[in-house]
Every structure is written in C-alpha cells, then in structure tokens.
C-alpha cells in the first residue's frame, strides 16, 4: 500500500517536470504564474496544492494566449490605420 506522503513526494516533482517540459515561451509564462498562484490557493483551500497548480497552469496559459491574441489584433488595427491610402 502506498502511503499518502510518499505519493505527494512523487507527484509534486512529476507535476513540476510536466509543467516545464510541456511549455515554452508565452505558454511557460502564463503556466508558471498560474501554477504558482493556483498552488498557493490549493494549499490554503485544503492541501490540494498540486491540483491547484495544475488548474492554475491551465488558466494562466489561457489568459496568456488571450492577451497575446489581443495584442496581435491591436497591432494589426494600428498598422491598418497608419497605412497610407492610395
């Protein structure tokens, strides 16, 4: 039978490794920030730090992608408005 503390010591590094390997660039920024916030919130909410970190990573990634998309739209609008009319 696996003890609960053994499982936690195994799951935490594994989750961290998956976060680092599975993300890059903007994705890593959003994921890492979200994981940090989610891990803390999960721990405070009832010792569910790993679950909170995973959920935070997903949410952080979504927010970072949304922000990146909005910045691209804003840049296109600016470029279109500044283009000389022929």
Secondary structure, DSSP 8 states (H G I E B T S, - for coil): ---HHHHHHHHHHHHHHHHHHT--HHHHHHHHHHHHHHHHHHHHTTS-HHHHHHHHHHHHHHHHHHHHHHHHHHHHHHHHHHS---
